[in-house]
Amino acid sequence: MTILLIDDHDLVLKGLHTVLCGAFPDTCFLTARSGKEAIEAARGKDVDLAVLDLELPDIPGFRLIELLRGETPGIRIIVNTVHEEIWTIRQLEQSGVDGVVFKSVDSSQLIQTVRRVLEAPAACHTQTSPAHAQRQPGQMPPQTAPHSQTGTACAPLSPKELEVLQLVAAGKDSREIATLLYITENTVESHRSHIMRKLGASNAADMVMKSIALGLIPPARLK
């Protein structure tokens, strides 16, 4: 297995390598400090996964995602970014990346996301069916549950879980959500945990991306 790490900051790049090398000792790691180096590193090699920063000195991150896929069909991509805004997550979901990890989280979430992406079957992009298009934003279709990345049906979200999910997507933290919904912070955290488990998400960004793909978040929340 080969993983390509891409970041223009040496300390971040070394940190990624140290963390992932410890978790995946039998893996071949390639590193790149720019988009050009990343393309050259991937060329002619069977790279399984790229972990990249969106902000590189030469090639915009979203363009690099396209170039890497053209260079290495089947490559899986995780974005490691400081940008936690909902519109960035929306763009990432539309670009079809396999995972997102914020640089503010601890290394265990990075490892968990990498493991999930590598173990999942080839990604398939969600398409809008007529039933999906006709239902109200945030409303589950009748007798239908969300599906995890493996294609396995998940338990449907409860009305309260949908409320929490939509507020998370709007950028609210647990304290704000607790105030708005008149519940405790512990209850909010419990709902978040249940949502992530039901959607097969490894972190908050992953949860929001999957929710966007499933049409669980109203468009108004994404503006």
N, C-alpha and C positions, 0 to 999 in steps of 0.2 A: 504494500500500500504506500502511496506517495501523497504527501500533503505539502502544498505550497503556501508559505506565509508571506504576506505582503504588507509592509508598513514602512514609512519613510523615517521613523524614529528608531534609532538603534536600541534604546532601552526597551521599548515596546516589543520590538522584533525578538530580542533576546529573551524577554519575559515569556512571550508566546511559545518560543522554542523550548524553553526550560519546562514550562507547565505541561505542554502537550507531549514532549519527549518522555516525561516521566509517566504519563498516563497511557501512551501508546509506544512502548519501547521498541517494537519491531517495525516501526514505520520509517520510511525514508523522508526526510524533511528537506525541502528546498526553500530558500529565502530570497526575497527581492525587496529593494528599497524604492522602486519606482514602477510605473506601469510598463515602461519599456523593458526593464529587467524581468518583470513578471512574464511578459509575452515570450521573451527569449528563454526563460527558465522552463516554460511549459511546452515550448516548441519541440515536437518530436518525442515527447515523453507521455507516458500514460499517467497523468495526474488525476487522482481520485477526488481531491478536495482542495479548494483554495480558501484561505481565511484572509480577508483583505479589509483595509481601511478605505473609506470613501474619499478621503482627501489626500491625494498624492501630488507631487510637484509637476508632473507632466501630463497625465491622462486622467480626466474626471472618472470617479469611481464607477458610475453607471455605464460609461462607455467601455471601461476596462472589463466589466462583467460581460458585455457583448463580445469583446475581442477574445476573451479567454474561452468562451463557449465556441467561438468560431475556430479557435486554435486546437481545442481539446473537447470534442463533442462528448457529452456525458459527464463532464466535470461538475461537481457539486460545489456550491458557493455559500460561505457564511460571511456575513459582513460584521466586522468588529468596529464599532463606531461610538463617538461621544454624542452623536445627535439622537436625542430621545423624543423629538417632536413627532406628533402623529402624522404630519404630512410627509416626513421622511420615511416613516414606517409604511405609509400608503404607497410611496414610490417604490420602496423595496419589494412590497407585495406584488405590485404590478410588474416589476422586473423579473419576478419568478425566482428570487434567491431562495435557498433552502433553509436558511436560518439567520437570525440576527442576535448578536450579543453586544450589550452596551459595555463600554470600557469601565463603567462605574461598578460593575458587579464583580463578585469574587471569582477566583479561578475555577471553582467547582462547577459553576454554571456554564463556563466555557467548555469544560470537559464534557459535561452532560449534553450540551448542544451538539458538539462534534460527534459524540457517540451516537446520538439519535439520528443525525443526518447520515452518518456512514452506514448505520444498520437499516435505515429505511429503504424500501424499494425505490426504483427510479421515480422521480417526481412527476406528477401529472398535474397540469394546470386546471383549476376549476373553471368549468364553463357554465354559463347561465342557461338554465332550462326554462321552458315556459312557466312551469310552476314557481320557479325561483323568481322570475320577473314579475309575477302577478301578486306575490305576497307583499305585505307591508314591511318596510325596513325594520329589522330587529325581530320580526315574527318568524317562528319556526314553522315550516310547512306541515300540514296535518300528517300525523303518523310518521313523521320523518325526523331523524336525529342527525346531528352533525357527524361527519366522518373524520377520523384521524388520518394522518398522513399514510398510514398503512392500508387505508381503505376500510377499516373496521368501524362499524357504526358505534357511536358514543351515546351515552345517556343524554337526553335533551336537557337544555339548561332551564332552570326554573325561572319564573318571572323576576324574582329578586336577583338571581345571578345575572340575568340580562341587564337589569338596572345597574348593577355593579360594573359589569363589563363595559357598558356604554359610558359610564363616568370615568373609568380607567382610560378609555380611548380619548376622552375629552381632556385628559391631562390632570385629573384630580388625584390627590394622594389619599391614603386610607383614612386619615383624620377628616379630610374634607368630605369624603364619601359617607363616613359615619354620621357627620353632622347633617348632611343633606337627606339621608335616608332614615335618620333617627334610630340608628343602631350603634353598637359598640365597635371600636376598631378591631377587636378580636373577631367579631362576627364578619366584618369586612374581609379580614385576612382569611377566614375560613371559606368564605364565598370565592375569593380569588383562587385559593388552593383547589377547590372543587372544580372551578371553571378550567383551570390549567390541566387538571387530571382528565376531565371529560373531553377536552379538545386535543389531548396529547401534546400539550405545549411544555417547553422546557424553561421558559422565562416569560416575563411580562410582554416583551416585544413580540415573541413568538405567538403568544396568546392573541395579541391584537391583530397580527398578520393573518392568522388562521380565521379569526372572526370576520375580518374584512372579506376574505375569500369566500366565506360561507354566507355573507350578506347579513350577519347578525348585528352590524353596527349601522345605524341610520346615516345617510349621507350628511345630514346636518352636523353630526359629531366630527366629521372629517374636515370641515372647513377651517 
